[in-house]
Amino acid sequence: MESRRVAYNFPVKPVTDGSLFYLTDASNQMIRVFSNSGDISKIIADGARPVPENIKHIKVNVGIPGWVAVDDNGNVYIQKRSPDSDEKNKNPVTENEIPEHPENAGPARLSTREFVPSTIVILDDSDILLGEMGEDGLNTEKFQTIYRMDAGDDNTLFVNHLYKGEKTLSIYKNGNLSHRIKSFNPADEKELNKYYTDIEDIVPHPEKKFAIASVIFRNKKNFDFQYRKVYHIDYETGNYEEIAWLDEPDDHFGWIREDGGFYLLHADEDGSRIKFRIYSNTGEHINNLQITLTGLRASWRETYLTLDGKFYSSRIYKNRFEFYEWQ
């Protein structure tokens, strides 16, 4: 377990390639890059941003930075959101996402959602700008909403985003669109009559050409959780296979496993312990892992996994930002 001291704004999600740590600073429209020793290695920001003379300044406009991903070749992908409030729009969600009586869905289920369009800036391992991606690849229309970005092997980037009103996983290679998982709704006719389907997450395997999707089935009458199904999806053919049927409402889909299995996540009521239920690639529950967040619970922010199978947590404690790896 390691911690890194950072005296700056809290980032969207800390990212590391094993030797450098990338932290977003949306307020100052820059990315601060730290070495293993905790010292600032460089700052990525446009030429108008003030940067101390002793720190390397990579002069690239990253707008209001959001998600960051780094691949095995050292390419850096940065979500660039426009600081222009004029670009804020409202996008209607699909009919399937909203129950017939939205008052039963709770305050988080709204008929519209706001978003700020964004592109993805690509830098190579020498900090040279390679271009900007939109939702269909290099130099195309901006993304509506990006939920998450993850980098895989061989210049591959996976982007979870809203595409034409649907939660979608797009796969890019060298900045060009390779495959896209969209309009995924595996419910049969009987289920469609009784349930709404809600895609909880779609997570790609970093090396193999499939993803795992978790889909929640909700009662149309009251929008209550009924059960969850987990699927393997071949993103080259679009074929899918159900691997698990689960009915525990207090669990949440966690992440994909290297062997093609997956984790479900369950947090204690006070949030001080997080249990990861481990499932095989055939949906068999095989083991559990537990992380205990010691000390002041409110100081801990998020715990998450990466495509290479590592567990991280972030924390703000005693006026410093800490980044932990669990082993």
N, C-alpha and C positions, 0 to 999 in steps of 0.2 A: 504494500500500500504506500503510495507516494502522494505528497502534496506539493503544489506550486503556488508561490506567493505572487499575487497580481493586484496591483493597486489601481485598477481601472474599472470601467463599467462592466457589468455582468454580461457575458456573451449569450447568444442564442443557444449554442451547444459547443463546448470546447472540442476541438479536433486535434488529434496528434497522428503523426506518421511514424512515431517511435523515437524521433530525435528532436522534432520541432513541434511546438504547440501553437495553434492558431486560435486567437480569441477576437471575436467581433466587438467593435465599439461603434454602435449605431449612432450615438449622439454626436460623435466626432467624425463619422463617416470614414472609418478606417479599420483595417485588420492589424492587430499587434501580434507579432510572431516571436515566441520565446524559445530559448534553447533549453536543453535538459537541466542546465544549472539555474534556470529561473531568470536569466538575463534577457533583455530584449535583443533579439537578433536583427529584426527589421520591421518596418512599418509599410503597409500597402495602403496608399491613399493618393488622391489626385494631387497635382502640383501646388494647389492653393492651400493645402493643409499644413499647418506649422509642425515641423518635425525637428527634434534636437539635432544639432550638427554631427554629433558622434554616433548617430543611429542611421543605418542604411535606409534610404527612402525609395521604395518602388513606386514610381509615379504612374499609377493607374487609377482611373476613376471607378470606384466601386459603389457609388451612390450611397444609399443607406444599406449597408451589408446585412444579410440574413444568414442563411445556412452556408456552411463551408464544407468541402470534401477534398481529400487528397488521395490520389491513386498511387499504385506501386511504383510508377515511373516518376513520381515527384510533381506531376501536374496538379495544379490547385484550381478548384472550381468555387466561385464565389457568387452567391445570389446577390444581384444588384437591383435594389428597389429604387424607383425614382423618388427623389425628394419632393417632386412636384405634386402638390395636393390635387391639382386639376385632373390627374390621371386616376384618382380614386373612382371606382365604379361600383355599381351593384349588379350582381349576377344572380338570376333566379336559379335555385337548385332544381333538380329534376323532380318530377311528380312522385317518383318512387321513394324519394328521401323524406317526404313529408306525410305524416298520417292525415287521414281525412279530417280529423278533429285535432288541430295542432295544440289546442289548449291542454290536451292530455299528454303532450310530449315533453313538457317541462320548458323552462326558459331558454335552454340552449338550442332548441329546435325552432329556427326561424325560417320564414319563407324567402328571405333574401340574405345574402352575406356580403360584407364589404371586402374589397381586396384592392391592393395596389399592384399593378402589373410589374413584372420584373423580368430581367434576362439573367443569364449565367455567364460571368466573365471567366475565361480560361487562361491561366498562366502556365508556362512550362517550368521545368526544374531550374532554369536559369533566370526565372522571373520575367520572361519575355511574353508579352501579350499575344495569344494565339487567335483570339477572336471572342465573339459573344454569341451565345446560343439563345434561341427562342424555343417554343414548344415543339417545333418541327425540325430543329437542328440549327446550324449556323445561319445567322442573318435572317431569321424568320420571326413571325409574330411573337410578342411577349407572352410569357406564362401568365395565367390568371392568378392562381394561388399555388404556391409550392408548400407542400406539407413537410417534405424531408428530402435530403439528397444523400446518396451514399456512393462512394467510388469503388469499383471492382478492379479486376485484373485487366491488363492490356488496354489501357486508355478507355475504359468503360465507365460510364456514369449512369446511375439509376436515379430517377426523379419521380417521387410520388407527388402528384399534382391534380388540380381540378382541370379537366379537359372536356369542354362542351357540356358542362354541368355535371360531370361524373368523376368520381374518384378513380384515378388512372395511374398505372406504373408505366413510364416510358424509359426505354433503354437506348443510350447513345454510345456510339463508338467514334472516337476522334472528332467529337462534336457533331456527328451526323446521326439522325434518327435511325435506329436499327430495328427495334420491335416495340410494340405497344400492347399492354394489356388493358383493355377498356370494355365498358358495357358488360362487366362480369356479373351475371346473375344466375346462379345454378339452381334456383328454386324450380320445382316441378309445378304443374298446373294446380294441384291440390294445395301446395304450400302457398302459391301466389294468391289463392282465394282467401287464405286465413292469415297470412303473415306479410309484414314488410321486411325486406332484406336490407341490412345495413353492413356495408363492407367496413370491418373494424380496422384491417390493415392488409397491405400486400407487401411482402418483403422478399427481395430476390436472393437467390444463392449467388455468392460472389464469383464462382467458377463455373458451375453447371448452368445449363440453360433452362432453369425453371424457377418459379417463385412459389411462396406459400401465401395463401389468402385465408383470412379468418372472416367468416360471414355470420352475423348475428341475425336470428329470426325473431321478430317482435310481433306480438299479438295486435291485429288491426283494431281491436275494440278499445284497448287501453294503452297500447304501445309498450307493454311489459315484455321483458326478456323471456323467451321461451327456450331457446337452445342456440348453440353455436356449432357451426360445421367448419372444418379446416380442410383445405384442398391443396394439392400440388397442381400447378398450372405450367404447362410447357409453353414458353412464350414465343417459340418459333411456329408452333402449329395451332396454339390456342386450346389444345385438348387439356382437360382437367380430370382429376381423380379425387374423390372424397377419401380422406385418410382418418378423420376423427369426427365423432358426434359427441358433444359435451353439453351438460346442462347446469353447470355451476355459474350463477349470475354474478358472483363476487370475484371471479377470476377475470383476467384481461389477457388478451393475446400479447405475448412478450416479444419474441424474436425467433428467427430461424436458427437451426443448428447446422453445423458443418456436415453432418451425416444425412441431412434432409429432414430431420425431425424438427421439433419446435419447443419453445418455452411458453408456459402460461405464468402470469404474474399475479401474486396475491399479497396485498399489503395488510398488516395488522391495523386494527382500528385507529391506533394513535400514530401509525406510520413509522414506528421505530424499527420494525423488521419487515423485510420483503422476502417472500418465499417465491422461488422459481420452480415450478413443477416441470419436470423434464419428460418429454414425450419422444418416442422413436419415430422413424419415418413411416411407420405403419400405424401410428396413433396410440401406441401402448405407453402407459405411464410407467416409467422405469426408475425414477429417482426424484429427489428434491435437493435444491440448494437454498441456503438462507444467508441474507446479508443483514447485519445488525448495525443500525445507525446510532452510534453512541453520542452521548452529550445532548446538547440542546437540539431537539428535533426540528425546530423552526429554522435552524441554520442550514439544514440540508436542503438542496434544491431538487435535482433530478438524478435518477439512476437509470442507466441505459446500457445497451449492448451495441457492439459494432459488428460489421460483416465478417471480420476476422476472429470473432468469438471472444472478444475481451469485454469485461464488465467495468464500467466507470461510474463514479458519482461526483457531483460538484457540491461545493459548500461555501457559504459566506460566513466567516467567523472572526470576531475580533478585528473588524475592518480589513480583512484580507480575503481574497478568493482562493479556494483550495480545490485541487483536482486530484481525485483518488482513483487508483486502479486496484480492483479486487482480484486476488489470486488464490 
